[in-house]
Amino acid sequence: MERKFLSKIERAFVEQLRANTRNKAAYMKLSVLVLLDMNKTYEEIAETLGLAR
């Protein structure tokens, strides 16, 4: 069973915020939350977003 980081309502809220932000730093932080909710590892998140771990 896949463990979720966010509830469905929280996930929808984060995705809405992410879609509506123009601030790159906020977009990246919100993206990390979405990727954690998708059960991605820190290494996968860093690679996907082009960040250092």
PyMOL Python script that loads the backbone (N, CA, C, O; Angstrom):
from pymol import cmd

cmd.read_pdbstr("""\
ATOM      1  N   MET A   1       0.829  -1.185   0.000  1.00  0.00           N
ATOM      2  CA  MET A   1       0.000   0.000   0.000  1.00  0.00           C
ATOM      3  C   MET A   1       0.871   1.244   0.000  1.00  0.00           C
ATOM      4  O   MET A   1       1.840   1.331   0.754  1.00  0.00           O
ATOM      5  N   GLU A   2       0.534   2.186  -0.825  1.00  0.00           N
ATOM      6  CA  GLU A   2       1.307   3.405  -0.960  1.00  0.00           C
ATOM      7  C   GLU A   2       0.913   4.396   0.127  1.00  0.00           C
ATOM      8  O   GLU A   2      -0.269   4.698   0.294  1.00  0.00           O
ATOM      9  N   ARG A   3       1.883   4.897   0.859  1.00  0.00           N
ATOM     10  CA  ARG A   3       1.625   5.862   1.921  1.00  0.00           C
ATOM     11  C   ARG A   3       1.661   7.264   1.342  1.00  0.00           C
ATOM     12  O   ARG A   3       2.616   7.632   0.657  1.00  0.00           O
ATOM     13  N   LYS A   4       0.636   8.039   1.609  1.00  0.00           N
ATOM     14  CA  LYS A   4       0.553   9.398   1.101  1.00  0.00           C
ATOM     15  C   LYS A   4       1.018  10.384   2.163  1.00  0.00           C
ATOM     16  O   LYS A   4       0.766  10.201   3.354  1.00  0.00           O
ATOM     17  N   PHE A   5       1.688  11.413   1.723  1.00  0.00           N
ATOM     18  CA  PHE A   5       2.196  12.475   2.574  1.00  0.00           C
ATOM     19  C   PHE A   5       1.090  13.490   2.867  1.00  0.00           C
ATOM     20  O   PHE A   5       0.999  14.014   3.977  1.00  0.00           O
ATOM     21  N   LEU A   6       0.253  13.763   1.866  1.00  0.00           N
ATOM     22  CA  LEU A   6      -0.828  14.745   1.967  1.00  0.00           C
ATOM     23  C   LEU A   6      -2.188  14.073   1.783  1.00  0.00           C
ATOM     24  O   LEU A   6      -2.305  13.041   1.122  1.00  0.00           O
ATOM     25  N   SER A   7      -3.206  14.681   2.380  1.00  0.00           N
ATOM     26  CA  SER A   7      -4.566  14.208   2.118  1.00  0.00           C
ATOM     27  C   SER A   7      -4.958  14.680   0.723  1.00  0.00           C
ATOM     28  O   SER A   7      -4.268  15.508   0.127  1.00  0.00           O
ATOM     29  N   LYS A   8      -6.057  14.160   0.204  1.00  0.00           N
ATOM     30  CA  LYS A   8      -6.504  14.573  -1.130  1.00  0.00           C
ATOM     31  C   LYS A   8      -6.797  16.065  -1.183  1.00  0.00           C
ATOM     32  O   LYS A   8      -6.483  16.726  -2.173  1.00  0.00           O
ATOM     33  N   ILE A   9      -7.388  16.593  -0.141  1.00  0.00           N
ATOM     34  CA  ILE A   9      -7.712  18.025  -0.095  1.00  0.00           C
ATOM     35  C   ILE A   9      -6.441  18.858  -0.030  1.00  0.00           C
ATOM     36  O   ILE A   9      -6.322  19.869  -0.723  1.00  0.00           O
ATOM     37  N   GLU A  10      -5.487  18.436   0.804  1.00  0.00           N
ATOM     38  CA  GLU A  10      -4.220  19.155   0.897  1.00  0.00           C
ATOM     39  C   GLU A  10      -3.466  19.121  -0.427  1.00  0.00           C
ATOM     40  O   GLU A  10      -2.899  20.128  -0.851  1.00  0.00           O
ATOM     41  N   ARG A  11      -3.463  17.959  -1.076  1.00  0.00           N
ATOM     42  CA  ARG A  11      -2.772  17.820  -2.358  1.00  0.00           C
ATOM     43  C   ARG A  11      -3.381  18.750  -3.402  1.00  0.00           C
ATOM     44  O   ARG A  11      -2.653  19.407  -4.147  1.00  0.00           O
ATOM     45  N   ALA A  12      -4.703  18.811  -3.461  1.00  0.00           N
ATOM     46  CA  ALA A  12      -5.380  19.699  -4.412  1.00  0.00           C
ATOM     47  C   ALA A  12      -5.047  21.151  -4.117  1.00  0.00           C
ATOM     48  O   ALA A  12      -4.847  21.940  -5.041  1.00  0.00           O
ATOM     49  N   PHE A  13      -4.986  21.516  -2.838  1.00  0.00           N
ATOM     50  CA  PHE A  13      -4.656  22.881  -2.441  1.00  0.00           C
ATOM     51  C   PHE A  13      -3.228  23.237  -2.853  1.00  0.00           C
ATOM     52  O   PHE A  13      -2.984  24.306  -3.411  1.00  0.00           O
ATOM     53  N   VAL A  14      -2.292  22.335  -2.573  1.00  0.00           N
ATOM     54  CA  VAL A  14      -0.887  22.576  -2.938  1.00  0.00           C
ATOM     55  C   VAL A  14      -0.747  22.700  -4.459  1.00  0.00           C
ATOM     56  O   VAL A  14      -0.032  23.577  -4.945  1.00  0.00           O
ATOM     57  N   GLU A  15      -1.418  21.840  -5.201  1.00  0.00           N
ATOM     58  CA  GLU A  15      -1.337  21.914  -6.661  1.00  0.00           C
ATOM     59  C   GLU A  15      -1.958  23.202  -7.194  1.00  0.00           C
ATOM     60  O   GLU A  15      -1.472  23.763  -8.176  1.00  0.00           O
ATOM     61  N   GLN A  16      -3.027  23.675  -6.553  1.00  0.00           N
ATOM     62  CA  GLN A  16      -3.637  24.935  -6.959  1.00  0.00           C
ATOM     63  C   GLN A  16      -2.689  26.098  -6.679  1.00  0.00           C
ATOM     64  O   GLN A  16      -2.517  26.978  -7.523  1.00  0.00           O
ATOM     65  N   LEU A  17      -2.077  26.104  -5.500  1.00  0.00           N
ATOM     66  CA  LEU A  17      -1.105  27.145  -5.173  1.00  0.00           C
ATOM     67  C   LEU A  17       0.059  27.139  -6.164  1.00  0.00           C
ATOM     68  O   LEU A  17       0.493  28.188  -6.639  1.00  0.00           O
ATOM     69  N   ARG A  18       0.548  25.953  -6.461  1.00  0.00           N
ATOM     70  CA  ARG A  18       1.685  25.804  -7.374  1.00  0.00           C
ATOM     71  C   ARG A  18       1.343  26.323  -8.769  1.00  0.00           C
ATOM     72  O   ARG A  18       2.166  26.977  -9.410  1.00  0.00           O
ATOM     73  N   ALA A  19       0.138  26.033  -9.233  1.00  0.00           N
ATOM     74  CA  ALA A  19      -0.280  26.466 -10.563  1.00  0.00           C
ATOM     75  C   ALA A  19      -0.446  27.983 -10.648  1.00  0.00           C
ATOM     76  O   ALA A  19      -0.319  28.567 -11.724  1.00  0.00           O
ATOM     77  N   ASN A  20      -0.728  28.613  -9.515  1.00  0.00           N
ATOM     78  CA  ASN A  20      -1.030  30.045  -9.524  1.00  0.00           C
ATOM     79  C   ASN A  20       0.104  30.939  -9.044  1.00  0.00           C
ATOM     80  O   ASN A  20      -0.052  32.159  -9.016  1.00  0.00           O
ATOM     81  N   THR A  21       1.243  30.362  -8.664  1.00  0.00           N
ATOM     82  CA  THR A  21       2.343  31.190  -8.175  1.00  0.00           C
ATOM     83  C   THR A  21       3.256  31.619  -9.322  1.00  0.00           C
ATOM     84  O   THR A  21       3.441  30.900 -10.303  1.00  0.00           O
ATOM     85  N   ARG A  22       3.810  32.797  -9.163  1.00  0.00           N
ATOM     86  CA  ARG A  22       4.809  33.287 -10.115  1.00  0.00           C
ATOM     87  C   ARG A  22       6.188  33.350  -9.466  1.00  0.00           C
ATOM     88  O   ARG A  22       7.177  33.715 -10.101  1.00  0.00           O
ATOM     89  N   ASN A  23       6.230  32.984  -8.179  1.00  0.00           N
ATOM     90  CA  ASN A  23       7.457  33.005  -7.412  1.00  0.00           C
ATOM     91  C   ASN A  23       8.159  31.658  -7.582  1.00  0.00           C
ATOM     92  O   ASN A  23       7.626  30.619  -7.192  1.00  0.00           O
ATOM     93  N   LYS A  24       9.359  31.685  -8.168  1.00  0.00           N
ATOM     94  CA  LYS A  24      10.072  30.442  -8.463  1.00  0.00           C
ATOM     95  C   LYS A  24      10.401  29.640  -7.200  1.00  0.00           C
ATOM     96  O   LYS A  24      10.283  28.415  -7.196  1.00  0.00           O
ATOM     97  N   ALA A  25      10.808  30.318  -6.143  1.00  0.00           N
ATOM     98  CA  ALA A  25      11.153  29.615  -4.902  1.00  0.00           C
ATOM     99  C   ALA A  25       9.925  28.924  -4.314  1.00  0.00           C
ATOM    100  O   ALA A  25      10.008  27.782  -3.861  1.00  0.00           O
ATOM    101  N   ALA A  26       8.803  29.605  -4.322  1.00  0.00           N
ATOM    102  CA  ALA A  26       7.562  29.007  -3.810  1.00  0.00           C
ATOM    103  C   ALA A  26       7.147  27.829  -4.683  1.00  0.00           C
ATOM    104  O   ALA A  26       6.706  26.802  -4.168  1.00  0.00           O
ATOM    105  N   TYR A  27       7.285  27.967  -5.998  1.00  0.00           N
ATOM    106  CA  TYR A  27       6.940  26.886  -6.925  1.00  0.00           C
ATOM    107  C   TYR A  27       7.776  25.647  -6.646  1.00  0.00           C
ATOM    108  O   TYR A  27       7.256  24.532  -6.644  1.00  0.00           O
ATOM    109  N   MET A  28       9.067  25.838  -6.412  1.00  0.00           N
ATOM    110  CA  MET A  28       9.954  24.704  -6.149  1.00  0.00           C
ATOM    111  C   MET A  28       9.583  24.014  -4.835  1.00  0.00           C
ATOM    112  O   MET A  28       9.551  22.785  -4.774  1.00  0.00           O
ATOM    113  N   LYS A  29       9.302  24.786  -3.788  1.00  0.00           N
ATOM    114  CA  LYS A  29       8.939  24.204  -2.498  1.00  0.00           C
ATOM    115  C   LYS A  29       7.627  23.432  -2.601  1.00  0.00           C
ATOM    116  O   LYS A  29       7.493  22.347  -2.034  1.00  0.00           O
ATOM    117  N   LEU A  30       6.672  23.987  -3.316  1.00  0.00           N
ATOM    118  CA  LEU A  30       5.397  23.293  -3.505  1.00  0.00           C
ATOM    119  C   LEU A  30       5.588  22.026  -4.341  1.00  0.00           C
ATOM    120  O   LEU A  30       4.923  21.016  -4.114  1.00  0.00           O
ATOM    121  N   SER A  31       6.501  22.092  -5.307  1.00  0.00           N
ATOM    122  CA  SER A  31       6.806  20.916  -6.127  1.00  0.00           C
ATOM    123  C   SER A  31       7.403  19.803  -5.277  1.00  0.00           C
ATOM    124  O   SER A  31       7.098  18.629  -5.489  1.00  0.00           O
ATOM    125  N   VAL A  32       8.245  20.159  -4.325  1.00  0.00           N
ATOM    126  CA  VAL A  32       8.827  19.166  -3.421  1.00  0.00           C
ATOM    127  C   VAL A  32       7.716  18.461  -2.646  1.00  0.00           C
ATOM    128  O   VAL A  32       7.755  17.241  -2.487  1.00  0.00           O
ATOM    129  N   LEU A  33       6.730  19.211  -2.163  1.00  0.00           N
ATOM    130  CA  LEU A  33       5.618  18.593  -1.440  1.00  0.00           C
ATOM    131  C   LEU A  33       4.860  17.605  -2.319  1.00  0.00           C
ATOM    132  O   LEU A  33       4.512  16.510  -1.877  1.00  0.00           O
ATOM    133  N   VAL A  34       4.606  17.999  -3.569  1.00  0.00           N
ATOM    134  CA  VAL A  34       3.887  17.107  -4.489  1.00  0.00           C
ATOM    135  C   VAL A  34       4.709  15.852  -4.755  1.00  0.00           C
ATOM    136  O   VAL A  34       4.168  14.746  -4.754  1.00  0.00           O
ATOM    137  N   LEU A  35       5.997  16.013  -4.982  1.00  0.00           N
ATOM    138  CA  LEU A  35       6.851  14.863  -5.263  1.00  0.00           C
ATOM    139  C   LEU A  35       6.982  13.944  -4.047  1.00  0.00           C
ATOM    140  O   LEU A  35       7.022  12.723  -4.202  1.00  0.00           O
ATOM    141  N   LEU A  36       7.048  14.510  -2.847  1.00  0.00           N
ATOM    142  CA  LEU A  36       7.059  13.678  -1.639  1.00  0.00           C
ATOM    143  C   LEU A  36       5.766  12.892  -1.536  1.00  0.00           C
ATOM    144  O   LEU A  36       5.772  11.729  -1.132  1.00  0.00           O
ATOM    145  N   ASP A  37       4.658  13.523  -1.899  1.00  0.00           N
ATOM    146  CA  ASP A  37       3.371  12.841  -1.868  1.00  0.00           C
ATOM    147  C   ASP A  37       3.311  11.714  -2.898  1.00  0.00           C
ATOM    148  O   ASP A  37       2.533  10.772  -2.746  1.00  0.00           O
ATOM    149  N   MET A  38       4.127  11.808  -3.937  1.00  0.00           N
ATOM    150  CA  MET A  38       4.206  10.768  -4.960  1.00  0.00           C
ATOM    151  C   MET A  38       5.219   9.684  -4.567  1.00  0.00           C
ATOM    152  O   MET A  38       5.569   8.827  -5.378  1.00  0.00           O
ATOM    153  N   ASN A  39       5.684   9.736  -3.314  1.00  0.00           N
ATOM    154  CA  ASN A  39       6.651   8.776  -2.763  1.00  0.00           C
ATOM    155  C   ASN A  39       7.998   8.788  -3.478  1.00  0.00           C
ATOM    156  O   ASN A  39       8.653   7.750  -3.581  1.00  0.00           O
ATOM    157  N   LYS A  40       8.412   9.934  -3.963  1.00  0.00           N
ATOM    158  CA  LYS A  40       9.730  10.060  -4.577  1.00  0.00           C
ATOM    159  C   LYS A  40      10.779  10.192  -3.479  1.00  0.00           C
ATOM    160  O   LYS A  40      10.508  10.762  -2.422  1.00  0.00           O
ATOM    161  N   THR A  41      11.960   9.671  -3.727  1.00  0.00           N
ATOM    162  CA  THR A  41      13.058   9.797  -2.770  1.00  0.00           C
ATOM    163  C   THR A  41      13.666  11.188  -2.896  1.00  0.00           C
ATOM    164  O   THR A  41      13.408  11.910  -3.859  1.00  0.00           O
ATOM    165  N   TYR A  42      14.480  11.551  -1.903  1.00  0.00           N
ATOM    166  CA  TYR A  42      15.157  12.848  -1.959  1.00  0.00           C
ATOM    167  C   TYR A  42      16.041  12.947  -3.197  1.00  0.00           C
ATOM    168  O   TYR A  42      16.126  14.001  -3.828  1.00  0.00           O
ATOM    169  N   GLU A  43      16.693  11.847  -3.536  1.00  0.00           N
ATOM    170  CA  GLU A  43      17.557  11.834  -4.713  1.00  0.00           C
ATOM    171  C   GLU A  43      16.743  12.043  -5.986  1.00  0.00           C
ATOM    172  O   GLU A  43      17.155  12.800  -6.865  1.00  0.00           O
ATOM    173  N   GLU A  44      15.600  11.386  -6.093  1.00  0.00           N
ATOM    174  CA  GLU A  44      14.734  11.540  -7.267  1.00  0.00           C
ATOM    175  C   GLU A  44      14.198  12.968  -7.365  1.00  0.00           C
ATOM    176  O   GLU A  44      14.105  13.530  -8.457  1.00  0.00           O
ATOM    177  N   ILE A  45      13.850  13.545  -6.225  1.00  0.00           N
ATOM    178  CA  ILE A  45      13.348  14.924  -6.221  1.00  0.00           C
ATOM    179  C   ILE A  45      14.439  15.880  -6.668  1.00  0.00           C
ATOM    180  O   ILE A  45      14.200  16.761  -7.494  1.00  0.00           O
ATOM    181  N   ALA A  46      15.629  15.710  -6.129  1.00  0.00           N
ATOM    182  CA  ALA A  46      16.744  16.583  -6.506  1.00  0.00           C
ATOM    183  C   ALA A  46      17.036  16.477  -7.995  1.00  0.00           C
ATOM    184  O   ALA A  46      17.269  17.488  -8.657  1.00  0.00           O
ATOM    185  N   GLU A  47      17.025  15.268  -8.522  1.00  0.00           N
ATOM    186  CA  GLU A  47      17.289  15.058  -9.944  1.00  0.00           C
ATOM    187  C   GLU A  47      16.178  15.675 -10.797  1.00  0.00           C
ATOM    188  O   GLU A  47      16.454  16.331 -11.801  1.00  0.00           O
ATOM    189  N   THR A  48      14.938  15.466 -10.399  1.00  0.00           N
ATOM    190  CA  THR A  48      13.797  15.978 -11.165  1.00  0.00           C
ATOM    191  C   THR A  48      13.810  17.503 -11.213  1.00  0.00           C
ATOM    192  O   THR A  48      13.551  18.094 -12.261  1.00  0.00           O
ATOM    193  N   LEU A  49      14.111  18.139 -10.084  1.00  0.00           N
ATOM    194  CA  LEU A  49      14.069  19.596 -10.016  1.00  0.00           C
ATOM    195  C   LEU A  49      15.410  20.258 -10.320  1.00  0.00           C
ATOM    196  O   LEU A  49      15.507  21.485 -10.368  1.00  0.00           O
ATOM    197  N   GLY A  50      16.430  19.451 -10.523  1.00  0.00           N
ATOM    198  CA  GLY A  50      17.758  20.012 -10.826  1.00  0.00           C
ATOM    199  C   GLY A  50      18.386  20.691  -9.619  1.00  0.00           C
ATOM    200  O   GLY A  50      19.016  21.741  -9.749  1.00  0.00           O
ATOM    201  N   LEU A  51      18.215  20.093  -8.447  1.00  0.00           N
ATOM    202  CA  LEU A  51      18.728  20.646  -7.210  1.00  0.00           C
ATOM    203  C   LEU A  51      19.804  19.755  -6.629  1.00  0.00           C
ATOM    204  O   LEU A  51      19.899  18.575  -6.964  1.00  0.00           O
ATOM    205  N   ALA A  52      20.626  20.338  -5.743  1.00  0.00           N
ATOM    206  CA  ALA A  52      21.555  19.533  -4.980  1.00  0.00           C
ATOM    207  C   ALA A  52      20.787  18.972  -3.792  1.00  0.00           C
ATOM    208  O   ALA A  52      19.909  19.644  -3.249  1.00  0.00           O
ATOM    209  N   ARG A  53      21.100  17.775  -3.393  1.00  0.00           N
ATOM    210  CA  ARG A  53      20.377  17.144  -2.287  1.00  0.00           C
ATOM    211  C   ARG A  53      20.559  17.963  -1.055  1.00  0.00           C
ATOM    212  O   ARG A  53      20.032  17.614   0.001  1.00  0.00           O
TER     213      ARG A  53
END
""", "prot")
cmd.dss("prot")
cmd.show_as("cartoon", "prot")
cmd.util.cbc("prot")
cmd.orient("prot")
